[in-house]
Structures are given as structure tokens and as C-alpha cells.
Amino acid sequence: MTEAIATPHLTLNDGTSIPQLGLGVFLVEPDEAERIVTDALEIGYRHIDTARIYKNEEGVGRAIAASAVPREEIFVTTKLWNSDQGRDTARAALEKSLERLGLDHVDLYLIHWPSPKHGKHVESWEALIELRDAGLATSIGVSNFMQTHLDDLAAATDVVPAVNQVELHPAFQQRDLRAFHAERGILTEAWGPLGQGKYELAELPGLTEIAARHEKTVQQVAIRWHLQEGIIVFPKTTRSERMIENATVFDFELSDDEMATIAACDRELRVGAHPLNTDF
């Protein structure tokens, strides 16, 4: 086992520390999750992001149980799925996730989508506050929430989400939403930080030149950009060599000019589902 990757930690608004770089397991097959998370922990990752709907919590849990890394050193996130939302159903959903993970608590529990179809994001948030207070989740937050959804929570409770996990990558930088987060004390997490392969990072103006200057890949440059922007990021990969590459981003720094070049790449190009247009 290697030591933990020397990733920075950020402080959530509840005082909890979260590793800024982690591993996401979206679209990881259930029978592959154990191997992939085992590899990640061996490489030195200490932050794993999963969800009930990914159907791989069991594999994640087996890897954690078999690892020599102490549980308190591993930051685990999972999420409340849309059909499980509601004051009377959220606790059972989290308890089932904990059973699958083999854990007595998660470090972060998120409402996965605001899900207009169900219309229960406010009562679900109230339920998450109770779950946090019961010790089943250390921190609580949301995912894919827009400003209007965050305003709904603020109108109902005085508990501010620790994070909002949203689609975010160089071609979709969500600057207005991130500024709103900063005003509220909400940290931004990025899913799909490399664009999910739905466009070529190398085609964005200046990225190839920046990568060549630092003798890095464009993917490493994109991850480094997230880190310097203060965003929590967990790129997904099933290959251990790519996990190592994604974590080799602490030996260089992007200049102000290079950061400005990447800022200019924003196309407002959403490649995933829009939170207001989901029917799931």
C-alpha cells in the first residue's frame, strides 16, 4: 500500500475536511467496482464518490473492508436517488446504502437531483438534516441543484448544503452558480470534469500548448485547473495507470495567464442532463 496522495483538503461549512481530489465510480460495473476502488486505495486515493443508482455500492464497500487503510482516512460519498426522496423514505434509503457499503455512516450524503418530477427536494433536505443529526452522515449536501433549488432550501431551513455537486468542465464552467455557492459558503464539486469524452479537450484553444509547456496531458491540465479554481474533483477511470496520471497534478502550477486561457474556453456546453428537464 502506498501512502495517501498529497492532495489538498478543503474545509466544509460544517468544519469537516474533504480531500479535494478523489475517484468517481459513475458507470463502473458492479463487478468491477471492488477491483477499481481497491486499486485506487492502493495508489493513494482517499476520497470515493458513489451513489445508490450506480448500483456498485457493494463493490465499493468490499474494497474498503478489505483495505489496510483505516476507515477514518477514507472519505465516502453516496447519494439519495430521486424515487427514494421524501421525509418518510430517505432514512430507509440511506440505511440500505450503508448496508450495501458495509459502513455505519457515510462522510457525505447528497440529494442526487432536485427532480421536479417528484417535487420533494425540500422535504428530502429536511430529512437529510435529521440523518446528519442521527450520525448516519457526517456532512450533507446536494447535487445538480440550481440557484432556485438552493433558494428553496434556504427558505425552509437554516442549514446550508456543504457542497453542490454539478456538471463542470472547461467547456461548461458554471461561473454564476459557483459565485452563488461562494456567497452561501457552499463548496462546488465537479462531475464529468473531463467532459465525459463527449468533446475533445485538446480542441479547446490553448490547452494543448499549456499541456506541452508543462509536459503534461490535457487531462492533467484540466484537473489542475479545477484544483486551482477551488473545486472538488473526482475523475472517473477504470484503469490504474490513468488513476496515477490523474493524481500526478501536484508537481506543477498553472500561471495566471494559463488560467485565463482556460477560462476563455467556456462554451456553456452542457453535455449531461439539465436539472430542470429531468423526468427521472
Helices and strands as residue ranges (DSSP letters): E 9-11, E 17-19, E 23-24, H 30-43, E 47-49, G 52-54, H 57-66, G 71-73, E 75-80, G 82-84, H 90-101, E 106-111, H 121-133, E 137-143, H 147-156, E 163-167, H 175-184, E 187-191, G 195-197, G 201-203, H 207-214, H 218-228, E 232-233, H 240-247, H 256-263
